[in-house]
Amino acid sequence: MCGLTGFLGPATPGADPRPFTDILDAMSRRIAHRGPDGAGAVYLPGLGLGLAHTRLAILDPTPAGAQPMALVDGDAVPHSPGSSVQSTSSNASWIVYNGEIYNHMDIRRRLERERNAQGWRSGCDTETLLAACAAWGVEKAVASAVGMFAFAYWDGSSRTLTLARDRMGLKPLAYGFVGGNAGERALLFASEITSLEAHPQFPGLANLDASALASFFCWGCVPAPATIYTGFHKLPPGCLLTIRPQDVREGTLPEPHQYYSVARLAAAGLANPLVDEDDAVERMEDALQCAVADRLLSDVPLGAFLSGGTDSSLVAALMQRASDRPVATFTMGSPHPEHDESAKAAAIATHLGTRHTHLPVTEADALALAADMGRLYDEPFADSSQIPTHLVSRLARGHVAVCLSGDGGDELFGGYNRHLFGPAIWRRIGGVPFPVRRVLAAILARGGESALDRAYRLIAPALPPERRQMLFRQKAAKVRRGLLAHDREAFYRALAALWSEPPLSAQFGSTTTPPWPQPRMTAGLEESPGGARALDFGDWMQAADQLGYLPDDILAKVDRASMAVALEVRVPLLDHRVVELAWRLPRSLRMNHGHGKTILRTLLSRHLPQELVDQPKQGFGVPLADWLRGPLRPWVEDLLNPASLGSHGLLDVRAIQSEWRRLLADNDRSGINAPAMRIWAVCMFQAWYAERTSR
C-alpha cells in the first residue's frame, strides 16, 4: 500500500526541470504518511509527465520494488534514488501504483507461458502489473487481477496515460485540470486530494463546489465522481480513464470507461440464483476461505480487526484456520455500554486462540483526535466512526503492518436495518396519502419520537437479545423523515440523510443535492428480472449501498484512517468473487426472519458457540451526543460561534445555531442522535476548512 501522485502537461525539452521536480516533491510530501518506507519521483521533460510515489513496502521490500517503475525494452527498471529527471527510451512505459495484487504470481506464470516476460527483477506485484499492462493492455490486466488497486500507467507505445481504480473502490484516485490555457494546462492525479492542493496552480478554497458541499451535509461524505472542488473528480470504482496529451492541451476529459459494474453483476446474479441452500453455503465458505488465504500474502507481519461483530469475527476465524500460529487481533473498547463490544471480542479471541490486544477509547482520546480530523481527511467527512477506526488502526500499527477487516458484510449480505425493515415499512406507509403522512411526521417531530423511545425502553428487556435495537430513537427519527418520501428511492435516501436541507448560505441559492448513488453507477440494474422497478426493494437498497455508501463512506473512511498511520487494510469480504457469489444467494441466506447476514452467521457458528454468534448488532460507533455536549463542547462552540461560521460566507449560521441549541436541550441519552450527527458534520467541515486556511 502506498501513495501516488503526478501530472501530465506540456512537454519541456531543454527547459530547466527543477521547477517541475520541485512541484512533484511538494505533491509527494503531502502523502508521505501513506508510504514511510521510501519515496521516488521522475520527471520526463520530453513528455511533460511527472510521476511520484511514497512506498509502504509489503511485498519484496528491497529497492527492486521501488517506484516509479519503468519498462524499457521488456525489462523492468525500478526507481533509483537521485534520478528525478529521466530521459529513457521514448517508448518506455511507466507506472505508479497503490494496492496489492494477491494473484500476481499466477499472472506472472501466464505471462511466462505467453513468452511476454523473459525474467523478473523483483518479487513485487508492481513489476507484475506493469508487465501485464504492457503485454495485454490495461483492461485485460485489471480484469485478471484479484486485489485492490489504484494506479497511473503511461503507455510508451500509444503515448497515453491511463488511470485505473479497483472493482469495489477500495483504493482512491482523484484527478483534474489546472492552468487556463493550452501552454500551461496540466492534468493532476493523486491518491488524495491533499496532494493536488500542493500544486501551485491548484485553485483552492475559492473553487468549492456548491453541489458537492450540499451532498456532504446530506450524506456525510462527498460521493464520487464529485470532489469538494469544482473541476476535480474521483475516478469511480471499476473504471479506467485514458487521456492523450491532446486531451490535456484541449482541456477535455473523456468519460471514464466502466470495466466492472456492480449493478450489472447484481442483475446477472439475481437472474441466475443458486437454488440449493446447502450448496450455496458450502460455495460461500470456500470463496471466503480462499479470499482470506489470498490476503495473507505478505513479507511483513499481519493481523486482524476484531470488533466482536459477525463480519470481523468470521474473518478472524478463517484467518486463524489458515494460519499455523496465533493471529494478532485488535479491538477498541468504550466506557459506554451501548458502544462497547470489547468483552464479546475478547471472548471470541479466546475461543479462536488469537493473540488479542484491546484498548479502551476515552473522552481524552476523542478530544485529542477530533480536532485533527481536518488534516487526516482530504475532503470534509462526517462518519463519526472515523475516530475509533483511526484509533484501532493506530493500535494495530504498533504491532503489524497489515490488517484484515470485516468491512462489506452489511452491504453484501443485508446487515442494515434498512435492508431488513425498510421494505416492509415502505409497503405500509407508501400507500398512505401524503397529507396524512405529513401529519404523522409532524406528530413524531413534536414529542412522538420521545414517547416511542420511552415505550421501547420498557419492552426491550422482554425481547430476545438478537431482536433488541440499539439506538432506537435514532431509527425512529429516520422513519419520520421517510414519511415525507414520494417514492421508494427517496425513502431510502431519507433513511441515509443527515441534513435533509443542507445548511448552506443564501449565496448558493437553491442548491440541489445530486442523487446517491449516481444514476451512472446504477445503470445495469434494469437488466435484473422484470427491470429495475420490479427489483425487490431490499435488493435495490443493497445494490445502492454497494454502489454509493460502501465506496464513498465506509471504504474512504478505512483508507484515510489506516493510511494516516501507514497501515494496510485488506478486505476479504469484498473480493469480487465473493461479491458475485453473494448476488446469486437465495434471499433467505441474506435476510431471513428479521435477521440479516444469515449465511455469515451460519458459517460463524461452525467456529464459535451459538451464544457468541447470537448477540445484538452494535456497530462501530461512539457516544457522539454525549461527547459533543460534554468534553468536546469548548471545541464545538469555538467552531460554531457566529464569527467562525460566518467567516467564509458558506453556511447558514442561524440554522446551525438552532440545531446546536436543539442538541444541548435534547435529553436523549442514546449517544448518537440526528442533531448530534448533523452538528458533527458542521464541525468536520469547519475543521477541514480551517486546516486549509492555516497552510
Secondary structure, 3 states (H helix, E strand, C coil): CEEEEEEECCCCCCCCCHHHHHHHHHHHHCCHHHCECEEEEEEECCCCEEEEEEECCCCCCCHHHCCCEEEECCEEECCCCCCCECCCCCCCEEEEEEEEECCHHHHHHHHHHCCCCCCCCCCCHHHHHHHHHHHHCHHHHHHHCCEEEEEEEEECCCCEEEEEECCCCCCCCEEEEECCCCCCCEEEEECCHHHHCCCCCCCHHHHECHHHHHHHHHHCCCCCCECCECCEEECCCCEEEEECHHHHHHCCCCCCEECCCHHHHHHHHHHCCCCCHHHHHHHHHHHHHHHHHHCCCCCCCEEEECCCCHHHHHHHHHHHHHCCCCCEEEEEECCCHHHCCHHHHHHHHHHHCCEEEEEECCHHHHHHHHCCHHHHCCCCCCCCCHHHHHHHHHHHHCCCCEEECCCCHHHHHCCCHHHHHHHHHHHHHHCCCHHHHHHHHHHHHHHHHHHHHHHHHHHHHHCCHHHCCCCHHHHHHHHHHHCCCCCHHHHHHHHHCCCCCCCECHHHCCCCCCCCCCHHHHCCHHHCCCCHHHCCHHHHHHHHHHHHHHHHHHHHHHHHHHHCCCCEEECHHHCHHHHHHHCCCCHHHCEECCEECHHHHHHHCCCCCHHHHCCCCCCCCCCHHHHHHCCCHHHHHHHHCHHHHHCCCCECHHHHHHHHHHHHHCCCCCCCCHHHHHHHHHHHHHHHHHHHHCC
